[in-house]
Amino acid sequence: MIQKYIEDANFEDTGFYYTLSLISGKHKMVILYCLMEFQVVRFNELKRYLKNISDKTLSTNLKELEADGLIIRTEYPQIPPKVEYSLSGRGKSLMVVLDQLCIWGEENKPKK
């Protein structure tokens, strides 16, 4: 009976899969964490925070997070152009989950 259940199950239909699809990749969770900590952040500040990330990779990640409704991009019509990023309400609701990952990591990382 269990074998039949597993054969019919589809991981891609789970909420876990959906959540992972939003935050997958090397930088997305770090970007979200940065926005949680500092609230409103500009592109170059994110780049400094992430250290070794290309402009293209950061830009792509930010566009994907914005398209998924997790962050808000605010553009100010001035010269030079000013763009700020912050968490959306949906992004803030995800921080509860990411915060638990941080707590787990602190409690379980090897002691030095």
Buried (B, 14 or more C-beta within 10 A) or exposed (E): EEEEEEEEEEEEEEEEEEEEEBBEBEBBBBBBBBBBEEEEBEBEBBBEBBEEBEEEBBEEBBEBBBEBEBBBBEEEEEEEEEEBBBBBEEBBEBBEEBEEEEEEEEEEEEEE
